[in-house]
Amino acid sequence: MISKYIIRALYKKYSKPPRNFSELNIDEFVSICGNSYGITVDDVSMTFGQMSEDNPFRTILLRNIYGIEKFEYHMALVSSSYILFFSRESCDVTVHFKPESTSWLKRFCWWVKFRLLHLN
């Protein structure tokens, strides 16, 4: 099971893009998930043939992939704003979107608005 701590660690580990594409281990990802998901890779992008045409994750630019992580039952494809978890047992994809971080100034403004609205 992938916990929120693992997801947070993946975003932290892959916070920057790799220096070159050979660091991504795309060959290992394709060898493990290639047959199940119909993966084709060219110089610029990776396409998943098993996904529907209107799926926004059907074609992913390689420059948007920050890392690939192998788990016992899943393969994770990490980007700056989302993680795609590919099941190694069945043809199932789960997406996790990175939540927006709020600054302390924004939280303070919300707190002041809340307090001012509830004083009346």
MODELLER restraints for C-alpha pairs under 7 A, 6 or more apart:
rsr = mdl.restraints
at = mdl.atoms
rsr.add(forms.Gaussian(group=physical.xy_distance, feature=features.Distance(at['CA:14:A'], at['CA:66:A']), mean=5.65, stdev=0.5))
rsr.add(forms.Gaussian(group=physical.xy_distance, feature=features.Distance(at['CA:14:A'], at['CA:67:A']), mean=5.87, stdev=0.5))
rsr.add(forms.Gaussian(group=physical.xy_distance, feature=features.Distance(at['CA:15:A'], at['CA:80:A']), mean=6.47, stdev=0.5))
rsr.add(forms.Gaussian(group=physical.xy_distance, feature=features.Distance(at['CA:16:A'], at['CA:66:A']), mean=6.45, stdev=0.5))
rsr.add(forms.Gaussian(group=physical.xy_distance, feature=features.Distance(at['CA:17:A'], at['CA:66:A']), mean=4.55, stdev=0.5))
rsr.add(forms.Gaussian(group=physical.xy_distance, feature=features.Distance(at['CA:18:A'], at['CA:66:A']), mean=5.94, stdev=0.5))
rsr.add(forms.Gaussian(group=physical.xy_distance, feature=features.Distance(at['CA:24:A'], at['CA:67:A']), mean=5.60, stdev=0.5))
rsr.add(forms.Gaussian(group=physical.xy_distance, feature=features.Distance(at['CA:24:A'], at['CA:68:A']), mean=5.94, stdev=0.5))
rsr.add(forms.Gaussian(group=physical.xy_distance, feature=features.Distance(at['CA:25:A'], at['CA:68:A']), mean=6.96, stdev=0.5))
rsr.add(forms.Gaussian(group=physical.xy_distance, feature=features.Distance(at['CA:30:A'], at['CA:39:A']), mean=6.62, stdev=0.5))
rsr.add(forms.Gaussian(group=physical.xy_distance, feature=features.Distance(at['CA:33:A'], at['CA:88:A']), mean=6.65, stdev=0.5))
rsr.add(forms.Gaussian(group=physical.xy_distance, feature=features.Distance(at['CA:36:A'], at['CA:91:A']), mean=6.04, stdev=0.5))
rsr.add(forms.Gaussian(group=physical.xy_distance, feature=features.Distance(at['CA:37:A'], at['CA:48:A']), mean=5.74, stdev=0.5))
rsr.add(forms.Gaussian(group=physical.xy_distance, feature=features.Distance(at['CA:37:A'], at['CA:49:A']), mean=6.13, stdev=0.5))
rsr.add(forms.Gaussian(group=physical.xy_distance, feature=features.Distance(at['CA:37:A'], at['CA:50:A']), mean=5.04, stdev=0.5))
rsr.add(forms.Gaussian(group=physical.xy_distance, feature=features.Distance(at['CA:37:A'], at['CA:91:A']), mean=6.59, stdev=0.5))
rsr.add(forms.Gaussian(group=physical.xy_distance, feature=features.Distance(at['CA:38:A'], at['CA:48:A']), mean=5.48, stdev=0.5))
rsr.add(forms.Gaussian(group=physical.xy_distance, feature=features.Distance(at['CA:38:A'], at['CA:49:A']), mean=4.53, stdev=0.5))
rsr.add(forms.Gaussian(group=physical.xy_distance, feature=features.Distance(at['CA:38:A'], at['CA:50:A']), mean=5.69, stdev=0.5))
rsr.add(forms.Gaussian(group=physical.xy_distance, feature=features.Distance(at['CA:39:A'], at['CA:46:A']), mean=6.86, stdev=0.5))
rsr.add(forms.Gaussian(group=physical.xy_distance, feature=features.Distance(at['CA:39:A'], at['CA:47:A']), mean=5.58, stdev=0.5))
rsr.add(forms.Gaussian(group=physical.xy_distance, feature=features.Distance(at['CA:39:A'], at['CA:48:A']), mean=4.61, stdev=0.5))
rsr.add(forms.Gaussian(group=physical.xy_distance, feature=features.Distance(at['CA:39:A'], at['CA:49:A']), mean=6.01, stdev=0.5))
rsr.add(forms.Gaussian(group=physical.xy_distance, feature=features.Distance(at['CA:40:A'], at['CA:46:A']), mean=5.82, stdev=0.5))
rsr.add(forms.Gaussian(group=physical.xy_distance, feature=features.Distance(at['CA:40:A'], at['CA:47:A']), mean=5.26, stdev=0.5))
rsr.add(forms.Gaussian(group=physical.xy_distance, feature=features.Distance(at['CA:40:A'], at['CA:48:A']), mean=6.66, stdev=0.5))
rsr.add(forms.Gaussian(group=physical.xy_distance, feature=features.Distance(at['CA:41:A'], at['CA:47:A']), mean=6.40, stdev=0.5))
rsr.add(forms.Gaussian(group=physical.xy_distance, feature=features.Distance(at['CA:44:A'], at['CA:61:A']), mean=5.90, stdev=0.5))
rsr.add(forms.Gaussian(group=physical.xy_distance, feature=features.Distance(at['CA:44:A'], at['CA:62:A']), mean=5.73, stdev=0.5))
rsr.add(forms.Gaussian(group=physical.xy_distance, feature=features.Distance(at['CA:45:A'], at['CA:59:A']), mean=6.52, stdev=0.5))
rsr.add(forms.Gaussian(group=physical.xy_distance, feature=features.Distance(at['CA:45:A'], at['CA:60:A']), mean=5.49, stdev=0.5))
rsr.add(forms.Gaussian(group=physical.xy_distance, feature=features.Distance(at['CA:45:A'], at['CA:61:A']), mean=4.17, stdev=0.5))
rsr.add(forms.Gaussian(group=physical.xy_distance, feature=features.Distance(at['CA:45:A'], at['CA:62:A']), mean=5.00, stdev=0.5))
rsr.add(forms.Gaussian(group=physical.xy_distance, feature=features.Distance(at['CA:46:A'], at['CA:59:A']), mean=5.59, stdev=0.5))
rsr.add(forms.Gaussian(group=physical.xy_distance, feature=features.Distance(at['CA:46:A'], at['CA:60:A']), mean=5.27, stdev=0.5))
rsr.add(forms.Gaussian(group=physical.xy_distance, feature=features.Distance(at['CA:46:A'], at['CA:61:A']), mean=6.31, stdev=0.5))
rsr.add(forms.Gaussian(group=physical.xy_distance, feature=features.Distance(at['CA:46:A'], at['CA:62:A']), mean=6.57, stdev=0.5))
rsr.add(forms.Gaussian(group=physical.xy_distance, feature=features.Distance(at['CA:47:A'], at['CA:58:A']), mean=5.62, stdev=0.5))
rsr.add(forms.Gaussian(group=physical.xy_distance, feature=features.Distance(at['CA:47:A'], at['CA:59:A']), mean=4.31, stdev=0.5))
rsr.add(forms.Gaussian(group=physical.xy_distance, feature=features.Distance(at['CA:47:A'], at['CA:60:A']), mean=6.46, stdev=0.5))
rsr.add(forms.Gaussian(group=physical.xy_distance, feature=features.Distance(at['CA:48:A'], at['CA:58:A']), mean=5.19, stdev=0.5))
rsr.add(forms.Gaussian(group=physical.xy_distance, feature=features.Distance(at['CA:48:A'], at['CA:59:A']), mean=6.46, stdev=0.5))
rsr.add(forms.Gaussian(group=physical.xy_distance, feature=features.Distance(at['CA:51:A'], at['CA:58:A']), mean=5.73, stdev=0.5))
rsr.add(forms.Gaussian(group=physical.xy_distance, feature=features.Distance(at['CA:64:A'], at['CA:79:A']), mean=5.79, stdev=0.5))
rsr.add(forms.Gaussian(group=physical.xy_distance, feature=features.Distance(at['CA:65:A'], at['CA:77:A']), mean=6.80, stdev=0.5))
rsr.add(forms.Gaussian(group=physical.xy_distance, feature=features.Distance(at['CA:65:A'], at['CA:78:A']), mean=5.90, stdev=0.5))
rsr.add(forms.Gaussian(group=physical.xy_distance, feature=features.Distance(at['CA:65:A'], at['CA:79:A']), mean=4.89, stdev=0.5))
rsr.add(forms.Gaussian(group=physical.xy_distance, feature=features.Distance(at['CA:66:A'], at['CA:78:A']), mean=5.54, stdev=0.5))
rsr.add(forms.Gaussian(group=physical.xy_distance, feature=features.Distance(at['CA:66:A'], at['CA:79:A']), mean=5.09, stdev=0.5))
rsr.add(forms.Gaussian(group=physical.xy_distance, feature=features.Distance(at['CA:66:A'], at['CA:80:A']), mean=6.85, stdev=0.5))
rsr.add(forms.Gaussian(group=physical.xy_distance, feature=features.Distance(at['CA:67:A'], at['CA:77:A']), mean=6.10, stdev=0.5))
rsr.add(forms.Gaussian(group=physical.xy_distance, feature=features.Distance(at['CA:67:A'], at['CA:78:A']), mean=5.07, stdev=0.5))
rsr.add(forms.Gaussian(group=physical.xy_distance, feature=features.Distance(at['CA:68:A'], at['CA:76:A']), mean=5.57, stdev=0.5))
rsr.add(forms.Gaussian(group=physical.xy_distance, feature=features.Distance(at['CA:68:A'], at['CA:77:A']), mean=4.71, stdev=0.5))
rsr.add(forms.Gaussian(group=physical.xy_distance, feature=features.Distance(at['CA:68:A'], at['CA:78:A']), mean=6.05, stdev=0.5))
rsr.add(forms.Gaussian(group=physical.xy_distance, feature=features.Distance(at['CA:69:A'], at['CA:75:A']), mean=5.87, stdev=0.5))
rsr.add(forms.Gaussian(group=physical.xy_distance, feature=features.Distance(at['CA:69:A'], at['CA:76:A']), mean=5.01, stdev=0.5))
rsr.add(forms.Gaussian(group=physical.xy_distance, feature=features.Distance(at['CA:69:A'], at['CA:77:A']), mean=6.66, stdev=0.5))
rsr.add(forms.Gaussian(group=physical.xy_distance, feature=features.Distance(at['CA:70:A'], at['CA:76:A']), mean=6.37, stdev=0.5))
rsr.add(forms.Gaussian(group=physical.xy_distance, feature=features.Distance(at['CA:73:A'], at['CA:87:A']), mean=6.07, stdev=0.5))
rsr.add(forms.Gaussian(group=physical.xy_distance, feature=features.Distance(at['CA:73:A'], at['CA:88:A']), mean=5.41, stdev=0.5))
rsr.add(forms.Gaussian(group=physical.xy_distance, feature=features.Distance(at['CA:73:A'], at['CA:89:A']), mean=6.78, stdev=0.5))
rsr.add(forms.Gaussian(group=physical.xy_distance, feature=features.Distance(at['CA:74:A'], at['CA:85:A']), mean=6.09, stdev=0.5))
rsr.add(forms.Gaussian(group=physical.xy_distance, feature=features.Distance(at['CA:74:A'], at['CA:86:A']), mean=5.35, stdev=0.5))
rsr.add(forms.Gaussian(group=physical.xy_distance, feature=features.Distance(at['CA:74:A'], at['CA:87:A']), mean=4.54, stdev=0.5))
rsr.add(forms.Gaussian(group=physical.xy_distance, feature=features.Distance(at['CA:74:A'], at['CA:88:A']), mean=5.24, stdev=0.5))
rsr.add(forms.Gaussian(group=physical.xy_distance, feature=features.Distance(at['CA:75:A'], at['CA:85:A']), mean=5.66, stdev=0.5))
rsr.add(forms.Gaussian(group=physical.xy_distance, feature=features.Distance(at['CA:75:A'], at['CA:86:A']), mean=5.08, stdev=0.5))
rsr.add(forms.Gaussian(group=physical.xy_distance, feature=features.Distance(at['CA:75:A'], at['CA:87:A']), mean=6.56, stdev=0.5))
rsr.add(forms.Gaussian(group=physical.xy_distance, feature=features.Distance(at['CA:75:A'], at['CA:88:A']), mean=6.90, stdev=0.5))
rsr.add(forms.Gaussian(group=physical.xy_distance, feature=features.Distance(at['CA:76:A'], at['CA:83:A']), mean=6.49, stdev=0.5))
rsr.add(forms.Gaussian(group=physical.xy_distance, feature=features.Distance(at['CA:76:A'], at['CA:84:A']), mean=5.60, stdev=0.5))
rsr.add(forms.Gaussian(group=physical.xy_distance, feature=features.Distance(at['CA:76:A'], at['CA:85:A']), mean=4.55, stdev=0.5))
rsr.add(forms.Gaussian(group=physical.xy_distance, feature=features.Distance(at['CA:76:A'], at['CA:86:A']), mean=6.30, stdev=0.5))
rsr.add(forms.Gaussian(group=physical.xy_distance, feature=features.Distance(at['CA:77:A'], at['CA:83:A']), mean=5.64, stdev=0.5))
rsr.add(forms.Gaussian(group=physical.xy_distance, feature=features.Distance(at['CA:77:A'], at['CA:84:A']), mean=5.08, stdev=0.5))
rsr.add(forms.Gaussian(group=physical.xy_distance, feature=features.Distance(at['CA:77:A'], at['CA:85:A']), mean=6.50, stdev=0.5))
rsr.add(forms.Gaussian(group=physical.xy_distance, feature=features.Distance(at['CA:78:A'], at['CA:84:A']), mean=6.55, stdev=0.5))
rsr.add(forms.Gaussian(group=physical.xy_distance, feature=features.Distance(at['CA:81:A'], at['CA:97:A']), mean=6.01, stdev=0.5))
rsr.add(forms.Gaussian(group=physical.xy_distance, feature=features.Distance(at['CA:81:A'], at['CA:98:A']), mean=5.06, stdev=0.5))
rsr.add(forms.Gaussian(group=physical.xy_distance, feature=features.Distance(at['CA:82:A'], at['CA:95:A']), mean=6.85, stdev=0.5))
rsr.add(forms.Gaussian(group=physical.xy_distance, feature=features.Distance(at['CA:82:A'], at['CA:96:A']), mean=5.45, stdev=0.5))
rsr.add(forms.Gaussian(group=physical.xy_distance, feature=features.Distance(at['CA:82:A'], at['CA:97:A']), mean=4.35, stdev=0.5))
rsr.add(forms.Gaussian(group=physical.xy_distance, feature=features.Distance(at['CA:82:A'], at['CA:98:A']), mean=5.44, stdev=0.5))
rsr.add(forms.Gaussian(group=physical.xy_distance, feature=features.Distance(at['CA:83:A'], at['CA:95:A']), mean=5.77, stdev=0.5))
rsr.add(forms.Gaussian(group=physical.xy_distance, feature=features.Distance(at['CA:83:A'], at['CA:96:A']), mean=5.15, stdev=0.5))
rsr.add(forms.Gaussian(group=physical.xy_distance, feature=features.Distance(at['CA:83:A'], at['CA:97:A']), mean=6.60, stdev=0.5))
rsr.add(forms.Gaussian(group=physical.xy_distance, feature=features.Distance(at['CA:84:A'], at['CA:93:A']), mean=6.65, stdev=0.5))
rsr.add(forms.Gaussian(group=physical.xy_distance, feature=features.Distance(at['CA:84:A'], at['CA:94:A']), mean=5.79, stdev=0.5))
rsr.add(forms.Gaussian(group=physical.xy_distance, feature=features.Distance(at['CA:84:A'], at['CA:95:A']), mean=4.71, stdev=0.5))
rsr.add(forms.Gaussian(group=physical.xy_distance, feature=features.Distance(at['CA:84:A'], at['CA:96:A']), mean=6.55, stdev=0.5))
rsr.add(forms.Gaussian(group=physical.xy_distance, feature=features.Distance(at['CA:85:A'], at['CA:93:A']), mean=5.58, stdev=0.5))
rsr.add(forms.Gaussian(group=physical.xy_distance, feature=features.Distance(at['CA:85:A'], at['CA:94:A']), mean=5.01, stdev=0.5))
rsr.add(forms.Gaussian(group=physical.xy_distance, feature=features.Distance(at['CA:85:A'], at['CA:95:A']), mean=6.27, stdev=0.5))
rsr.add(forms.Gaussian(group=physical.xy_distance, feature=features.Distance(at['CA:86:A'], at['CA:92:A']), mean=6.09, stdev=0.5))
rsr.add(forms.Gaussian(group=physical.xy_distance, feature=features.Distance(at['CA:86:A'], at['CA:93:A']), mean=4.73, stdev=0.5))
rsr.add(forms.Gaussian(group=physical.xy_distance, feature=features.Distance(at['CA:86:A'], at['CA:94:A']), mean=6.66, stdev=0.5))
rsr.add(forms.Gaussian(group=physical.xy_distance, feature=features.Distance(at['CA:87:A'], at['CA:93:A']), mean=6.32, stdev=0.5))
